[in-house]
Amino acid sequence: MADVPPESSPGSERAAAAPTTDAASSGAVVVARPIGVPTARRPWLFDMWSPGRPRPLDLGDLPRSSAAWDLVLVLVAGLVAPLGLSFLFTLFGGRPPLEGGDGAAWLLIADKWVDLILVLSLTAYLVYRGGVRPAAFGLQLDRFDRQLAWVPVGVAGVYAVLLVTTLVIGIFVLLFRDVQTDLQNRAEFLSALPVNDLGATLLLMAIVAAHEELLFRGLLIPYLRRIGCGWAGAVVLSAAIFGVLHITQGWIGAAQVTLLGVAFGVVFVLSRSLVPVILTHFIFNVIQTQIARVLMRWLPDVLPPA
């Protein structure tokens, strides 16, 4: 049987190879590259890590049993411990006045600083003890320009959620007068914030955004994902915990904060970084406090920040 030319051999692939050279004939390896096979690339806004780098938000190297114990530690040290510290502070130092004032504002800032330091220490411990990469918690600056591009997207998404939930709340207020008690709780919460001091507001909201996003998105979502939740389940469950801890704003406030937490979680998962979600949360809170400063004399139930 006559030899079949290589290009018509059964099962052969179209390939382009470098022509035979002296180097090739002397033993150099010639690599064939398929012709006409497009290279799959993620869209620019979703291309959030460089080739060769580990995938962010990935705890795949951590055993599930270890991830479960780490999650318990996060819940105890990140959620229960601050509540205990606040209780002890109230028990021995007294509750700061709700009507605000410089002393109450800086006391609140100091309290939030303690919360942030606690969560930062917990994160450093998890990275050091378990050998977890900081990028697994969204602590990474790769493709920083694209991370910043997610900020306006996040702010728009959060305000879309806020608009829808505000309309729903308005309908509930018209139909059920009893919910006005919840709105009064939100007004009391707002009165404790330093809305008339821009410097104190910026400092407080920066601390709050960094603390809450590192805890509820940076730590909770990757660990929930590792123990078996899907991305959607991890986002919703972390947002539910986020909302429950805002119960001081009333049930309506907690429900709205839960939905805002879902929006923050989506930004975190899609951007693969804490940077855009922290900036989104910070911008949202600052805008809300400034709206409150202007309108609170006419609208005592104006929406406080998450």
For each residue, the residues with C-beta under 8 A, 3 or more apart:
1:
2:
3:
4: 8 9
5: 8 9
6: 9 12
7: 12
8: 4 5 12
9: 4 5 6 12
10:
11:
12: 6 7 8 9
13: 32 34
14: 34 35 36
15: 32 33 34 35
16: 32 33 35
17: 30 31 32 33
18: 21 24 30
19:
20: 24 25 30
21: 18 24 25 28
22: 25 26
23: 26 28
24: 18 20 21 28 30
25: 20 21 22
26: 22 23
27:
28: 21 23 24
29:
30: 17 18 20 24
31: 17
32: 13 15 16 17
33: 15 16 17
34: 13 14 15 37
35: 14 15 16
36: 14
37: 34
38:
39:
40:
41: 47
42: 46 47
43: 46 47
44: 47 146
45: 146 149 150 153
46: 42 43 270
47: 41 42 43 44 143 146
48: 56 142 143 146 147 271 272 273
49: 53 54 55 56 135 140 142 143 272
50: 53 142 143
51:
52:
53: 49 50 135 142
54: 49 58 133 135
55: 49 58 272
56: 48 49 135 136 138 140 142 272 273
57: 135 136 137 138 221 222 225 269 272
58: 54 55 136 222
59: 62 67 132 136 222 223 225 226
60: 226
61: 131
62: 59 66 67 70 130 132 226
63: 66 67
64: 67 68 226 227 228
65: 68 69
66: 62 63 69 70 130
67: 59 62 63 64 70 71 223 226 227
68: 64 65 71 72 227
69: 65 66 72 73
70: 62 66 67 73 74 126 130 223
71: 67 68 74 75 220 223 224 227
72: 68 69 75 76
73: 69 70 76 77 122 126
74: 70 71 77 78 79 122 126 215 219 220 223
75: 71 72 78 79 80
76: 72 73 79 80 81
77: 73 74 80 81 118 122
78: 74 75 81 82 118 119 122 215 219
79: 74 75 76 82 83 215 241 245
80: 75 76 77 83 84
81: 76 77 78 84 85 118
82: 78 79 85 86 114 115 118
83: 79 80 86 87
84: 80 81 87 88
85: 81 82 88 89 114
86: 82 83 89 90 111
87: 83 84 90 91
88: 84 85 91 92
89: 85 86 92 93 111
90: 86 87 93 94 95
91: 87 88
92: 88 89
93: 89 90
94: 90
95: 90
96: 103 104 107 108 192
97: 100 101 104
98: 104 188 191 192
99: 104 191 192
100: 97 104 105 191 192 193 194 195 196
101: 97 104 105
102: 105 106 194 197 200
103: 96 106 107
104: 96 97 98 99 100 101 107 108 192
105: 100 101 102 108 109 193 194 197 200 204
106: 102 103 109 110 200
107: 96 103 104 110 111
108: 96 104 105 111 112 192 193 194 204
109: 105 106 112 113 200 203 204 207
110: 106 107 113 114
111: 86 89 107 108 114 115
112: 108 109 115 116 204 207 208 211
113: 109 110 116 117 207
114: 82 85 110 111 117 118
115: 82 111 112 118 119 207 211
116: 112 113 119 120 207 210 211 214
117: 113 114 120 121
118: 77 78 81 82 114 115 121 122
119: 78 115 116 122 123 211 214 215 219
120: 116 117 123 124 214
121: 117 118 124 125
122: 73 74 77 78 118 119 125 126 219
123: 119 120 126 127 134 137 139 214 218 219
124: 120 121 127 128
125: 121 122 128 129
126: 70 73 74 122 123 129 130 132 137 219
127: 123 124 130 131 132 133 134 137
128: 124 125
129: 125 126
130: 62 66 70 126 127
131: 61 127
132: 59 62 126 127 136 137
133: 54 127 136
134: 123 127 137 139 140
135: 49 53 54 56 57 138 139 140 142
136: 56 57 58 59 132 133 222
137: 57 123 126 127 132 134 214 218 219 222 274
138: 56 57 135 217 218 222 268 272 273 274 275 277
139: 123 134 135 218 274
140: 49 56 134 135 272 273
141: 144 147 273 275
142: 48 49 50 53 56 135
143: 47 48 49 50 146 147
144: 141 147 148 275
145: 148 149
146: 44 45 47 48 143 149 150 271
147: 48 141 143 144 150 271 273 275 276
148: 144 145 151 275 276 279
149: 45 145 146 152 153
150: 45 146 147 153 154 267 270 271 273 276 280
151: 148 154 155 276 279 280 283
152: 149 155 156
153: 45 149 150 156 157 267
154: 150 151 157 158 263 264 267 271 276 277 279 280
155: 151 152 158 159 280 283 284
156: 152 153 159 160
157: 153 154 160 161 263 266 267
158: 154 155 161 162 260 263 264 267 280 284
159: 155 156 162 163 284
160: 156 157 163 164 263
161: 157 158 164 165 259 260 262 263
162: 158 159 165 166 256 260 303
163: 159 160 166 167
164: 160 161 167 168
165: 161 162 168 169 255 256 259 260
166: 162 163 169 170 256 303
167: 163 164 170 171
168: 164 165 171 172
169: 165 166 172 173 179 252 256
170: 166 167 173 174
171: 167 168 174 175
172: 168 169 175 176 179 252
173: 169 170 176 177 179 180 183
174: 170 171
175: 171 172
176: 172 173 179
177: 173 180
178: 181
179: 169 172 173 176 182 183 250 252
180: 173 177 183 184 301
181: 178 184 185 250
182: 179 185 186 249 250 251 252 253
183: 173 179 180 186 187 250 252 300 301
184: 180 181 187 188 250 300 301
185: 181 182 188 189 248 249 250 253
186: 182 183 189 190 249 250 252 253 301 303 304
187: 183 184 190 191 296 300 301 302
188: 98 184 185 191 192
189: 185 186 192 193 248 249 253 304
190: 186 187 193 195 292 296 302 304
191: 98 99 100 187 188
192: 96 98 99 100 104 108 188 189
193: 100 105 108 189 190 201 204 289 292 304 305
194: 100 102 105 108 197 200 201 204
195: 100 190 201 289 290 292 293 296
196: 100 293
197: 102 105 194 200 201
198: 201 202
199: 202 203
200: 102 105 106 109 194 197 203 204
201: 193 194 195 197 198 204 205 286 289 290
202: 198 199 205 206 286
203: 109 199 200 206 207
204: 105 108 109 112 193 194 200 201 207 208
205: 201 202 208 209 282 285 286 289 305
206: 202 203 209 210 282
207: 109 112 113 115 116 203 204 210 211
208: 112 204 205 211 212 281 285 305
209: 205 206 212 213 278 279 281 282 285
210: 116 206 207 213 214 278
211: 112 115 116 119 207 208 214 215
212: 208 209 215 216 242 281 306
213: 209 210 216 217 218 264 268 274 277 278 281
214: 116 119 120 123 137 210 211 217 218 219 274 278
215: 74 78 79 119 211 212 218 219 220
216: 212 213 219 220 221 238 239 241 242 261 264 265
217: 138 213 214 220 221 238 264 265 268 274 277
218: 123 137 138 139 213 214 215 221 222 268 274
219: 74 78 119 122 123 126 137 214 215 216 222 223
220: 71 74 215 216 217 223 224 234 237 238 241
221: 57 216 217 218 224 225 231 234 235 238 265 268 269
222: 57 58 59 136 137 138 218 219 225 226 234
223: 59 67 70 71 74 219 220 226 227
224: 71 220 221 227 229 233 234 237 238
225: 57 59 221 222 229 230 231 234
226: 59 60 62 64 67 222 223
227: 64 67 68 71 223 224
228: 64
229: 224 225 233 234 237
230: 225 233 234
231: 221 225 234 235 269
232: 235 236
233: 224 229 230 236 237
234: 220 221 222 224 225 229 230 231 237 238 265
235: 221 231 232 238 239 262 265 266 268 269
236: 232 233 239 240 262 265
237: 220 224 229 233 234 240 241
238: 216 217 220 221 224 234 235 241 242 261 265
239: 216 235 236 242 243 258 259 260 261 262 264 265
240: 236 237 243 244 258 261
241: 79 216 220 237 238 244 245
242: 212 216 238 239 245 246 257 258 261 306
243: 239 240 246 247 254 255 256 257 258 259 261
244: 240 241 247 254 258
245: 79 241 242
246: 242 243 249 253 254 257 306
247: 243 244 250 251 253 254
248: 185 189 253
249: 182 185 186 189 246 252 253 254 257 304
250: 179 181 182 183 184 185 186 247 253 254
251: 182 247 254 255
252: 169 172 179 182 183 186 249 255 256
253: 182 185 186 189 246 247 248 249 250 256 257 304
254: 243 244 246 247 249 250 251 257 258
255: 165 243 251 252 258 259
256: 162 165 166 169 243 252 253 259 260 303
257: 242 243 246 249 253 254 260 261 306
258: 239 240 242 243 244 254 255 261 262
259: 161 165 239 243 255 256 262 263
260: 158 161 162 165 239 256 257 263 264 284 306
261: 216 238 239 240 242 243 257 258 264 265 306
262: 161 235 236 239 258 259 265 266
263: 154 157 158 160 161 259 260 266 267
264: 154 158 213 216 217 239 260 261 267 268 277 280 281 306
265: 216 217 221 234 235 236 238 239 261 262 268 269
266: 157 235 262 263 269 270
267: 150 153 154 157 158 263 264 270 271 276 277 280
268: 138 213 217 218 221 235 264 265 271 272 273 274 276 277
269: 57 221 231 235 265 266 272
270: 46 150 266 267
271: 48 146 147 150 154 267 268 275 276 277
272: 48 49 55 56 57 138 140 268 269
273: 48 56 138 140 141 147 150 268 276 277
274: 137 138 139 213 214 217 218 268 277 278
275: 138 141 144 147 148 271 278 279
276: 147 148 150 151 154 267 268 271 273 279 280
277: 138 154 213 217 264 267 268 271 273 274 280 281
278: 209 210 213 214 274 275 281 282
279: 148 151 154 209 275 276 282 283
280: 150 151 154 155 158 264 267 276 277 283 284
281: 208 209 212 213 264 277 278 284 285 306
282: 205 206 209 278 279 285 286
283: 151 155 279 280 286 287
284: 155 158 159 260 280 281 287 288 305 306
285: 205 208 209 281 282 288 289 305 306
286: 201 202 205 282 283 289 290 305
287: 283 284 290 291
288: 284 285 291 292 303 304 305
289: 193 195 201 205 285 286 292 293 304 305
290: 195 201 286 287 293 294
291: 287 288 294 295 302 303
292: 190 193 195 288 289 295 296 302 303 304
293: 195 196 289 290 296
294: 290 291
295: 291 292 298 299 302
296: 187 190 195 292 293 299 300 302
297:
298: 295
299: 295 296 302
300: 183 184 187 296
301: 180 183 184 186 187
302: 187 190 291 292 295 296 299
303: 162 166 186 256 288 291 292
304: 186 189 190 193 249 253 288 289 292
305: 193 205 208 284 285 286 288 289
306: 212 242 246 257 260 261 264 281 284 285
